[in-house]
Amino acid sequence: MTSRLIVLVDEHWPTRPSAPWVLVGEDGRLRSEGSSEPRHWPPADECAMVLGGSQCVWHETRLPRGARREEGRLLTYALEERLLRDPDSQHLVVVRRESDEAGVTVGVLVVARERLRSLTAQFAAIGRPLVAAQAELQCAPGGADGWHLSLAEHGLVLRPGSGPALAFDPPLAGALPLLRHALAAARSANALPSSIAVHAAPAIEQPAAELATELECALQAATPYLWWQGVGGATNLLQGEFAPQHRRGGWTSRLRAPLRLAAASLAVLLLASAGEVMWQRQRLGEIEARIERLFETAMPNTPPIAPAAQLERRLDERRMRHGRLRDDDLLAQLAAYTRARGVATRDSVATLDYRDGRLKLVLPALDPAERARLASRLASLGYGTRAGDASNELVITPELIR
């Protein structure tokens, strides 16, 4: 059964070598705990550390939707002005992603690269190579259900709902101005919590009622704060260049057989894909040859340059001769707009202008998301769209004359 030693490292370690620790089993249950120097730490199969709150900073930023491989460069650019030191000296670890139509909201933990390098080297030097490192900012109790304040002798952590966690130095009285500032910011954003759940470590007394009066916010006693309890759901900071070297060989040997099976499966898949591509090319050639034969039958003595467009144009000419609407007629384009807009069509057009097969609409109530959906629906009906001279203008044209 695997045992793990978890050490709480504050900003003074290893200058002050004594540190709180816990020994947990494979099931995550506590076996023993204490606070001592490394030579008195109990033996364990693995060793991990929790970085005290003041050594990490939690930022949130918006990134455009794009390839994940560009995320590191985009994060460095987005956070450059918010970091106290040069971005290259900081280790960035993504702990949360939330995507929407406009982009991606990313939560990032930032720790000094040199500090993390020094700690991993120190643990390796004392024979306790690290397999994981978590930030107390993420380990402390929290959740989208409300605000949580964790109190311990080594520091305080505030997790305001789903927002970034904040760390404060003890004592609580000294952190009051910063807590008031956080509450004032929430009040201005109309996100003030009805109360704050307070998690106090066993050695810390719950705040008195006078503190709630000073903060102008109710305080509710919650479960005790155990700094090690949330490590299971926290992100491992040892990523990239800090990934544990001593575990790579073991993982490679364990994965050798599955990797061979995966390689064989990939080879079969590549062969099957190559055969399918060759078959699809043959089918495409047959379809193109059939289109050319049909084109020669429908339009003799006409060179096939763009057969589909030429046939569509001839069809429009025939429609006009028989008194039917062409695709670029006003009524046809208005009908396409009505189908694409659906129930929101009524009172949606301020003015319209139709010239040379192009319909220009002024849509004052159209936001960017609705504009994108409308363009997609019109494209499925064979019409292209583009922005007009003003931001609220939309120009609709058949794809063939676009």
C-alpha beads as a LAMMPS data file, in Angstrom:
LAMMPS data file: protein, C-alpha beads

402 atoms
401 bonds

1 atom types
1 bond types

-500.0 500.0 xlo xhi
-500.0 500.0 ylo yhi
-500.0 500.0 zlo zhi

Masses

1 110.0

Atoms # bond

1 1 1 0.000 0.000 0.000
2 1 1 1.442 3.382 -1.039
3 1 1 1.920 6.072 1.599
4 1 1 2.498 9.743 0.881
5 1 1 4.155 12.408 3.010
6 1 1 2.704 15.888 2.399
7 1 1 4.678 18.860 3.691
8 1 1 3.375 22.416 4.055
9 1 1 6.168 24.717 2.858
10 1 1 5.999 28.369 3.804
11 1 1 8.062 31.214 2.355
12 1 1 10.802 30.729 5.008
13 1 1 11.537 27.051 4.307
14 1 1 14.273 25.680 4.282
15 1 1 15.855 28.638 6.173
16 1 1 13.496 27.653 8.966
17 1 1 13.622 23.873 8.491
18 1 1 10.684 22.888 10.675
19 1 1 7.448 22.420 8.685
20 1 1 3.993 20.906 9.262
21 1 1 3.472 17.500 7.664
22 1 1 0.929 14.721 7.368
23 1 1 1.280 11.078 6.352
24 1 1 -1.665 9.714 4.387
25 1 1 -2.410 6.289 2.974
26 1 1 -3.377 5.321 -0.554
27 1 1 -7.026 5.886 0.384
28 1 1 -6.229 9.479 1.411
29 1 1 -6.884 8.855 5.112
30 1 1 -4.648 10.444 7.713
31 1 1 -2.130 8.131 9.405
32 1 1 -0.095 10.628 11.389
33 1 1 0.728 14.325 11.495
34 1 1 3.166 16.697 13.106
35 1 1 5.565 19.576 12.615
36 1 1 9.322 18.972 12.587
37 1 1 12.579 19.238 10.694
38 1 1 13.179 16.932 7.689
39 1 1 15.311 14.458 9.648
40 1 1 12.287 13.683 11.833
41 1 1 9.811 13.226 8.997
42 1 1 8.360 9.689 8.882
43 1 1 9.306 7.300 6.042
44 1 1 6.913 7.255 3.078
45 1 1 6.761 5.858 -0.448
46 1 1 6.148 9.299 -1.962
47 1 1 6.621 12.916 -0.973
48 1 1 4.587 15.973 -1.994
49 1 1 4.435 19.583 -0.853
50 1 1 1.810 22.294 -0.486
51 1 1 3.068 25.815 -1.173
52 1 1 1.830 28.321 1.409
53 1 1 -0.605 30.841 -0.047
54 1 1 1.772 33.813 -0.186
55 1 1 4.146 31.998 -2.592
56 1 1 1.562 31.690 -5.372
57 1 1 -0.707 34.152 -7.123
58 1 1 -3.968 33.262 -8.828
59 1 1 -4.916 35.223 -11.948
60 1 1 -7.805 34.922 -14.367
61 1 1 -7.688 36.214 -17.942
62 1 1 -9.491 35.926 -21.269
63 1 1 -7.892 34.254 -24.270
64 1 1 -9.149 33.976 -27.841
65 1 1 -10.293 30.583 -29.033
66 1 1 -7.431 28.814 -30.742
67 1 1 -4.977 25.972 -30.713
68 1 1 -3.894 24.711 -27.258
69 1 1 -0.246 24.704 -28.357
70 1 1 -0.311 28.526 -28.477
71 1 1 -1.745 28.843 -24.974
72 1 1 1.602 29.397 -23.215
73 1 1 2.547 32.299 -25.484
74 1 1 -0.923 33.852 -25.224
75 1 1 -0.919 33.552 -21.411
76 1 1 2.467 35.266 -21.153
77 1 1 1.223 38.129 -23.313
78 1 1 -2.113 38.460 -21.471
79 1 1 -0.568 38.463 -17.971
80 1 1 2.599 40.436 -18.710
81 1 1 1.333 43.710 -17.205
82 1 1 -0.147 41.981 -14.132
83 1 1 3.001 40.098 -13.095
84 1 1 5.392 41.736 -10.666
85 1 1 8.455 40.238 -12.367
86 1 1 9.526 39.273 -15.863
87 1 1 7.152 36.619 -17.301
88 1 1 10.100 34.362 -18.190
89 1 1 10.973 34.138 -14.488
90 1 1 7.475 32.854 -13.600
91 1 1 6.035 29.343 -13.867
92 1 1 2.430 29.425 -15.136
93 1 1 0.047 26.516 -14.566
94 1 1 -3.535 26.509 -15.862
95 1 1 -5.986 25.321 -13.208
96 1 1 -9.335 26.170 -14.820
97 1 1 -10.773 26.671 -18.318
98 1 1 -14.241 27.870 -19.231
99 1 1 -15.096 28.275 -22.929
100 1 1 -17.855 30.269 -24.561
101 1 1 -18.531 31.681 -28.024
102 1 1 -16.305 34.720 -27.474
103 1 1 -13.229 32.940 -26.120
104 1 1 -11.823 31.085 -23.110
105 1 1 -11.639 32.200 -19.475
106 1 1 -8.476 30.734 -17.969
107 1 1 -7.471 30.489 -14.319
108 1 1 -3.697 30.480 -13.840
109 1 1 -1.495 29.852 -10.811
110 1 1 1.794 31.761 -10.912
111 1 1 4.877 30.811 -8.879
112 1 1 8.438 32.045 -9.150
113 1 1 10.373 29.641 -11.353
114 1 1 13.561 29.941 -9.267
115 1 1 11.654 29.307 -6.023
116 1 1 10.080 26.139 -7.406
117 1 1 13.420 24.967 -8.830
118 1 1 15.122 25.543 -5.479
119 1 1 12.453 23.639 -3.539
120 1 1 12.473 20.609 -5.836
121 1 1 16.284 20.486 -5.640
122 1 1 16.194 20.747 -1.843
123 1 1 13.700 17.903 -1.478
124 1 1 15.779 15.753 -3.844
125 1 1 18.938 16.539 -1.844
126 1 1 17.393 15.266 1.409
127 1 1 16.238 12.064 -0.296
128 1 1 12.592 13.083 -0.624
129 1 1 12.084 13.703 -4.377
130 1 1 8.734 15.358 -5.019
131 1 1 5.982 13.671 -7.004
132 1 1 3.554 16.594 -6.676
133 1 1 3.305 20.205 -5.572
134 1 1 -0.005 21.986 -4.961
135 1 1 -0.857 25.560 -4.073
136 1 1 -2.671 26.260 -0.829
137 1 1 -4.710 28.836 -2.771
138 1 1 -6.378 25.946 -4.591
139 1 1 -6.363 23.452 -1.711
140 1 1 -8.276 25.725 0.672
141 1 1 -12.057 25.178 0.925
142 1 1 -14.068 26.991 -1.720
143 1 1 -16.780 26.692 -4.302
144 1 1 -19.241 28.610 -6.429
145 1 1 -21.819 28.435 -3.610
146 1 1 -20.318 31.434 -1.774
147 1 1 -17.252 32.976 -0.170
148 1 1 -14.936 30.924 2.046
149 1 1 -12.276 32.258 4.421
150 1 1 -9.688 29.813 5.787
151 1 1 -7.730 30.747 8.927
152 1 1 -4.481 29.118 10.047
153 1 1 -1.388 30.099 12.014
154 1 1 0.721 30.397 8.847
155 1 1 -1.756 32.494 6.844
156 1 1 -5.259 33.215 5.568
157 1 1 -6.877 32.256 2.265
158 1 1 -10.013 33.876 0.842
159 1 1 -11.849 32.099 -1.980
160 1 1 -14.562 34.457 -3.291
161 1 1 -16.938 32.077 -5.020
162 1 1 -15.602 30.867 -8.355
163 1 1 -13.142 33.792 -8.585
164 1 1 -9.384 33.683 -7.966
165 1 1 -8.301 32.927 -4.400
166 1 1 -6.400 35.520 -2.358
167 1 1 -3.761 34.931 0.327
168 1 1 -3.144 37.180 3.338
169 1 1 -0.473 37.164 6.003
170 1 1 -1.593 36.615 9.606
171 1 1 -2.984 37.881 11.876
172 1 1 -6.602 38.368 10.836
173 1 1 -6.690 41.899 12.224
174 1 1 -3.870 42.924 9.889
175 1 1 -5.704 41.481 6.878
176 1 1 -8.926 43.404 7.575
177 1 1 -8.172 46.294 5.155
178 1 1 -7.589 43.843 2.312
179 1 1 -10.766 41.933 3.165
180 1 1 -12.726 45.177 3.196
181 1 1 -11.261 46.061 -0.189
182 1 1 -12.312 42.663 -1.630
183 1 1 -15.842 43.136 -0.281
184 1 1 -16.003 46.690 -1.651
185 1 1 -14.976 45.420 -5.100
186 1 1 -17.685 42.742 -4.927
187 1 1 -20.230 45.347 -3.840
188 1 1 -19.399 47.585 -6.794
189 1 1 -19.777 44.576 -9.130
190 1 1 -23.130 43.693 -7.521
191 1 1 -21.662 40.369 -6.353
192 1 1 -21.562 40.920 -2.594
193 1 1 -22.038 37.621 -0.694
194 1 1 -24.774 37.298 1.891
195 1 1 -22.248 35.737 4.278
196 1 1 -18.719 34.334 4.446
197 1 1 -18.097 30.743 5.546
198 1 1 -15.166 30.752 7.978
199 1 1 -12.961 27.632 8.231
200 1 1 -10.649 27.914 11.228
201 1 1 -7.777 25.518 11.905
202 1 1 -8.144 23.525 15.139
203 1 1 -5.669 25.819 16.937
204 1 1 -7.448 29.018 15.788
205 1 1 -10.488 30.508 17.456
206 1 1 -13.478 31.482 15.362
207 1 1 -13.702 35.268 14.758
208 1 1 -15.917 37.190 17.136
209 1 1 -19.138 38.948 16.140
210 1 1 -17.338 42.297 16.233
211 1 1 -15.395 41.268 13.131
212 1 1 -18.611 40.738 11.167
213 1 1 -19.646 44.251 12.133
214 1 1 -16.339 45.682 10.911
215 1 1 -16.591 43.837 7.604
216 1 1 -20.309 44.636 7.241
217 1 1 -20.880 41.018 6.228
218 1 1 -22.203 38.031 8.167
219 1 1 -19.722 35.300 9.168
220 1 1 -20.768 31.661 9.501
221 1 1 -18.694 28.988 11.217
222 1 1 -17.912 26.143 8.790
223 1 1 -15.924 22.917 8.868
224 1 1 -12.438 23.143 10.407
225 1 1 -9.577 24.042 8.083
226 1 1 -7.160 21.175 7.468
227 1 1 -4.541 22.440 5.018
228 1 1 -3.874 19.005 3.503
229 1 1 -7.444 17.863 2.908
230 1 1 -7.926 19.515 -0.512
231 1 1 -4.750 18.279 -2.239
232 1 1 -6.625 15.516 -4.062
233 1 1 -8.573 18.012 -6.174
234 1 1 -5.732 20.504 -6.728
235 1 1 -3.576 20.820 -9.850
236 1 1 -0.024 19.524 -9.747
237 1 1 2.379 22.451 -10.295
238 1 1 5.183 20.096 -11.330
239 1 1 4.586 20.331 -15.064
240 1 1 6.844 20.904 -18.051
241 1 1 10.444 21.369 -16.965
242 1 1 9.466 20.540 -13.355
243 1 1 7.857 17.171 -14.119
244 1 1 9.283 14.545 -11.707
245 1 1 12.320 12.996 -13.420
246 1 1 12.554 9.995 -11.108
247 1 1 9.088 8.746 -12.090
248 1 1 9.498 8.894 -15.858
249 1 1 11.397 5.624 -16.147
250 1 1 8.826 3.761 -14.067
251 1 1 5.949 5.108 -16.081
252 1 1 7.733 4.245 -19.337
253 1 1 8.265 0.647 -18.330
254 1 1 4.637 0.327 -17.248
255 1 1 3.376 1.813 -20.481
256 1 1 5.725 -0.071 -22.805
257 1 1 3.224 -2.821 -23.719
258 1 1 0.254 -0.447 -24.145
259 1 1 2.446 1.842 -26.270
260 1 1 3.378 -1.040 -28.559
261 1 1 -0.282 -1.956 -28.944
262 1 1 -1.138 1.679 -29.646
263 1 1 1.626 1.880 -32.282
264 1 1 0.342 -1.249 -34.017
265 1 1 -3.226 0.079 -33.932
266 1 1 -2.016 3.413 -35.334
267 1 1 -0.230 1.632 -38.209
268 1 1 -3.414 -0.274 -39.089
269 1 1 -5.429 2.946 -38.857
270 1 1 -2.996 4.772 -41.156
271 1 1 -3.201 1.980 -43.742
272 1 1 -6.986 1.989 -43.573
273 1 1 -7.057 5.790 -43.827
274 1 1 -4.743 5.742 -46.846
275 1 1 -6.998 3.204 -48.567
276 1 1 -10.081 5.293 -47.794
277 1 1 -8.416 8.448 -49.158
278 1 1 -7.525 6.651 -52.410
279 1 1 -11.109 5.369 -52.733
280 1 1 -12.542 8.833 -52.054
281 1 1 -10.251 10.355 -54.693
282 1 1 -11.507 7.800 -57.203
283 1 1 -15.115 8.604 -56.296
284 1 1 -14.424 12.336 -56.580
285 1 1 -12.945 11.830 -60.044
286 1 1 -16.054 9.896 -61.108
287 1 1 -18.360 12.631 -59.744
288 1 1 -16.404 15.384 -61.498
289 1 1 -16.500 13.434 -64.777
290 1 1 -20.275 13.027 -64.418
291 1 1 -20.695 16.752 -63.740
292 1 1 -18.760 17.554 -66.901
293 1 1 -20.929 15.179 -68.964
294 1 1 -24.115 16.736 -67.575
295 1 1 -22.732 20.213 -68.223
296 1 1 -21.893 19.390 -71.831
297 1 1 -25.423 18.066 -72.304
298 1 1 -27.113 21.095 -70.704
299 1 1 -24.786 23.765 -72.127
300 1 1 -23.181 22.562 -75.387
301 1 1 -20.359 24.608 -76.919
302 1 1 -19.648 26.253 -73.525
303 1 1 -16.292 25.640 -71.812
304 1 1 -16.745 24.278 -68.256
305 1 1 -14.938 26.804 -66.018
306 1 1 -17.076 26.570 -62.883
307 1 1 -19.818 24.091 -63.806
308 1 1 -21.928 24.492 -60.657
309 1 1 -21.927 28.299 -60.873
310 1 1 -22.579 28.274 -64.602
311 1 1 -25.527 25.896 -64.249
312 1 1 -26.960 28.002 -61.421
313 1 1 -26.679 31.136 -63.548
314 1 1 -28.416 29.391 -66.498
315 1 1 -31.137 28.227 -64.098
316 1 1 -31.676 31.843 -63.003
317 1 1 -32.018 32.897 -66.637
318 1 1 -34.634 30.221 -67.232
319 1 1 -36.516 31.258 -64.098
320 1 1 -36.604 34.879 -65.294
321 1 1 -37.963 33.861 -68.703
322 1 1 -40.807 32.003 -67.026
323 1 1 -41.628 34.860 -64.649
324 1 1 -40.151 33.246 -61.544
325 1 1 -37.807 34.789 -58.976
326 1 1 -34.050 34.673 -59.377
327 1 1 -31.799 34.016 -56.353
328 1 1 -30.592 37.624 -56.455
329 1 1 -34.081 39.178 -56.641
330 1 1 -35.265 41.340 -53.758
331 1 1 -38.148 39.101 -52.726
332 1 1 -35.996 35.963 -52.853
333 1 1 -33.354 37.530 -50.597
334 1 1 -35.971 38.866 -48.177
335 1 1 -37.522 35.388 -48.020
336 1 1 -34.096 33.904 -47.240
337 1 1 -33.534 36.516 -44.505
338 1 1 -36.954 35.718 -42.999
339 1 1 -36.191 31.986 -42.922
340 1 1 -32.789 32.593 -41.339
341 1 1 -34.026 35.088 -38.714
342 1 1 -37.107 33.072 -37.730
343 1 1 -39.401 34.513 -35.081
344 1 1 -37.060 37.492 -34.562
345 1 1 -37.830 38.844 -38.065
346 1 1 -40.676 41.136 -36.975
347 1 1 -39.563 44.759 -36.505
348 1 1 -35.901 43.731 -36.950
349 1 1 -35.169 45.786 -40.076
350 1 1 -34.813 49.550 -39.735
351 1 1 -34.136 50.284 -43.432
352 1 1 -33.248 48.296 -46.547
353 1 1 -31.568 49.109 -49.855
354 1 1 -31.512 46.796 -52.901
355 1 1 -29.189 47.416 -55.832
356 1 1 -27.527 45.182 -58.453
357 1 1 -28.556 41.953 -56.751
358 1 1 -27.309 43.046 -53.306
359 1 1 -29.614 43.633 -50.362
360 1 1 -28.371 46.000 -47.653
361 1 1 -30.223 45.829 -44.311
362 1 1 -29.855 48.095 -41.288
363 1 1 -30.367 45.902 -38.198
364 1 1 -29.937 48.078 -35.100
365 1 1 -30.796 45.307 -32.625
366 1 1 -28.289 42.737 -33.962
367 1 1 -25.434 41.888 -31.591
368 1 1 -22.240 40.091 -32.758
369 1 1 -23.378 36.633 -31.615
370 1 1 -26.729 36.942 -33.407
371 1 1 -24.942 38.291 -36.502
372 1 1 -22.709 35.202 -36.609
373 1 1 -25.693 32.836 -36.279
374 1 1 -27.602 34.723 -38.963
375 1 1 -24.630 34.545 -41.344
376 1 1 -24.336 30.792 -40.766
377 1 1 -28.032 30.215 -41.492
378 1 1 -27.945 32.361 -44.630
379 1 1 -24.874 30.460 -45.836
380 1 1 -26.825 27.197 -45.553
381 1 1 -29.456 28.776 -47.854
382 1 1 -26.836 29.752 -50.450
383 1 1 -26.348 33.403 -49.512
384 1 1 -23.207 35.188 -48.404
385 1 1 -23.047 38.090 -45.944
386 1 1 -20.641 40.868 -45.183
387 1 1 -20.609 43.983 -43.018
388 1 1 -21.749 47.257 -44.569
389 1 1 -20.280 50.708 -44.187
390 1 1 -21.743 51.020 -40.679
391 1 1 -21.471 48.496 -37.856
392 1 1 -25.216 47.795 -37.873
393 1 1 -25.432 47.148 -41.631
394 1 1 -25.581 43.698 -43.225
395 1 1 -25.191 43.063 -46.971
396 1 1 -26.732 39.857 -48.361
397 1 1 -25.769 38.449 -51.758
398 1 1 -26.161 35.093 -53.492
399 1 1 -22.945 33.112 -53.181
400 1 1 -22.441 33.120 -56.972
401 1 1 -22.110 36.908 -57.279
402 1 1 -20.454 37.452 -53.923

Bonds

1 1 1 2
2 1 2 3
3 1 3 4
4 1 4 5
5 1 5 6
6 1 6 7
7 1 7 8
8 1 8 9
9 1 9 10
10 1 10 11
11 1 11 12
12 1 12 13
13 1 13 14
14 1 14 15
15 1 15 16
16 1 16 17
17 1 17 18
18 1 18 19
19 1 19 20
20 1 20 21
21 1 21 22
22 1 22 23
23 1 23 24
24 1 24 25
25 1 25 26
26 1 26 27
27 1 27 28
28 1 28 29
29 1 29 30
30 1 30 31
31 1 31 32
32 1 32 33
33 1 33 34
34 1 34 35
35 1 35 36
36 1 36 37
37 1 37 38
38 1 38 39
39 1 39 40
40 1 40 41
41 1 41 42
42 1 42 43
43 1 43 44
44 1 44 45
45 1 45 46
46 1 46 47
47 1 47 48
48 1 48 49
49 1 49 50
50 1 50 51
51 1 51 52
52 1 52 53
53 1 53 54
54 1 54 55
55 1 55 56
56 1 56 57
57 1 57 58
58 1 58 59
59 1 59 60
60 1 60 61
61 1 61 62
62 1 62 63
63 1 63 64
64 1 64 65
65 1 65 66
66 1 66 67
67 1 67 68
68 1 68 69
69 1 69 70
70 1 70 71
71 1 71 72
72 1 72 73
73 1 73 74
74 1 74 75
75 1 75 76
76 1 76 77
77 1 77 78
78 1 78 79
79 1 79 80
80 1 80 81
81 1 81 82
82 1 82 83
83 1 83 84
84 1 84 85
85 1 85 86
86 1 86 87
87 1 87 88
88 1 88 89
89 1 89 90
90 1 90 91
91 1 91 92
92 1 92 93
93 1 93 94
94 1 94 95
95 1 95 96
96 1 96 97
97 1 97 98
98 1 98 99
99 1 99 100
100 1 100 101
101 1 101 102
102 1 102 103
103 1 103 104
104 1 104 105
105 1 105 106
106 1 106 107
107 1 107 108
108 1 108 109
109 1 109 110
110 1 110 111
111 1 111 112
112 1 112 113
113 1 113 114
114 1 114 115
115 1 115 116
116 1 116 117
117 1 117 118
118 1 118 119
119 1 119 120
120 1 120 121
121 1 121 122
122 1 122 123
123 1 123 124
124 1 124 125
125 1 125 126
126 1 126 127
127 1 127 128
128 1 128 129
129 1 129 130
130 1 130 131
131 1 131 132
132 1 132 133
133 1 133 134
134 1 134 135
135 1 135 136
136 1 136 137
137 1 137 138
138 1 138 139
139 1 139 140
140 1 140 141
141 1 141 142
142 1 142 143
143 1 143 144
144 1 144 145
145 1 145 146
146 1 146 147
147 1 147 148
148 1 148 149
149 1 149 150
150 1 150 151
151 1 151 152
152 1 152 153
153 1 153 154
154 1 154 155
155 1 155 156
156 1 156 157
157 1 157 158
158 1 158 159
159 1 159 160
160 1 160 161
161 1 161 162
162 1 162 163
163 1 163 164
164 1 164 165
165 1 165 166
166 1 166 167
167 1 167 168
168 1 168 169
169 1 169 170
170 1 170 171
171 1 171 172
172 1 172 173
173 1 173 174
174 1 174 175
175 1 175 176
176 1 176 177
177 1 177 178
178 1 178 179
179 1 179 180
180 1 180 181
181 1 181 182
182 1 182 183
183 1 183 184
184 1 184 185
185 1 185 186
186 1 186 187
187 1 187 188
188 1 188 189
189 1 189 190
190 1 190 191
191 1 191 192
192 1 192 193
193 1 193 194
194 1 194 195
195 1 195 196
196 1 196 197
197 1 197 198
198 1 198 199
199 1 199 200
200 1 200 201
201 1 201 202
202 1 202 203
203 1 203 204
204 1 204 205
205 1 205 206
206 1 206 207
207 1 207 208
208 1 208 209
209 1 209 210
210 1 210 211
211 1 211 212
212 1 212 213
213 1 213 214
214 1 214 215
215 1 215 216
216 1 216 217
217 1 217 218
218 1 218 219
219 1 219 220
220 1 220 221
221 1 221 222
222 1 222 223
223 1 223 224
224 1 224 225
225 1 225 226
226 1 226 227
227 1 227 228
228 1 228 229
229 1 229 230
230 1 230 231
231 1 231 232
232 1 232 233
233 1 233 234
234 1 234 235
235 1 235 236
236 1 236 237
237 1 237 238
238 1 238 239
239 1 239 240
240 1 240 241
241 1 241 242
242 1 242 243
243 1 243 244
244 1 244 245
245 1 245 246
246 1 246 247
247 1 247 248
248 1 248 249
249 1 249 250
250 1 250 251
251 1 251 252
252 1 252 253
253 1 253 254
254 1 254 255
255 1 255 256
256 1 256 257
257 1 257 258
258 1 258 259
259 1 259 260
260 1 260 261
261 1 261 262
262 1 262 263
263 1 263 264
264 1 264 265
265 1 265 266
266 1 266 267
267 1 267 268
268 1 268 269
269 1 269 270
270 1 270 271
271 1 271 272
272 1 272 273
273 1 273 274
274 1 274 275
275 1 275 276
276 1 276 277
277 1 277 278
278 1 278 279
279 1 279 280
280 1 280 281
281 1 281 282
282 1 282 283
283 1 283 284
284 1 284 285
285 1 285 286
286 1 286 287
287 1 287 288
288 1 288 289
289 1 289 290
290 1 290 291
291 1 291 292
292 1 292 293
293 1 293 294
294 1 294 295
295 1 295 296
296 1 296 297
297 1 297 298
298 1 298 299
299 1 299 300
300 1 300 301
301 1 301 302
302 1 302 303
303 1 303 304
304 1 304 305
305 1 305 306
306 1 306 307
307 1 307 308
308 1 308 309
309 1 309 310
310 1 310 311
311 1 311 312
312 1 312 313
313 1 313 314
314 1 314 315
315 1 315 316
316 1 316 317
317 1 317 318
318 1 318 319
319 1 319 320
320 1 320 321
321 1 321 322
322 1 322 323
323 1 323 324
324 1 324 325
325 1 325 326
326 1 326 327
327 1 327 328
328 1 328 329
329 1 329 330
330 1 330 331
331 1 331 332
332 1 332 333
333 1 333 334
334 1 334 335
335 1 335 336
336 1 336 337
337 1 337 338
338 1 338 339
339 1 339 340
340 1 340 341
341 1 341 342
342 1 342 343
343 1 343 344
344 1 344 345
345 1 345 346
346 1 346 347
347 1 347 348
348 1 348 349
349 1 349 350
350 1 350 351
351 1 351 352
352 1 352 353
353 1 353 354
354 1 354 355
355 1 355 356
356 1 356 357
357 1 357 358
358 1 358 359
359 1 359 360
360 1 360 361
361 1 361 362
362 1 362 363
363 1 363 364
364 1 364 365
365 1 365 366
366 1 366 367
367 1 367 368
368 1 368 369
369 1 369 370
370 1 370 371
371 1 371 372
372 1 372 373
373 1 373 374
374 1 374 375
375 1 375 376
376 1 376 377
377 1 377 378
378 1 378 379
379 1 379 380
380 1 380 381
381 1 381 382
382 1 382 383
383 1 383 384
384 1 384 385
385 1 385 386
386 1 386 387
387 1 387 388
388 1 388 389
389 1 389 390
390 1 390 391
391 1 391 392
392 1 392 393
393 1 393 394
394 1 394 395
395 1 395 396
396 1 396 397
397 1 397 398
398 1 398 399
399 1 399 400
400 1 400 401
401 1 401 402
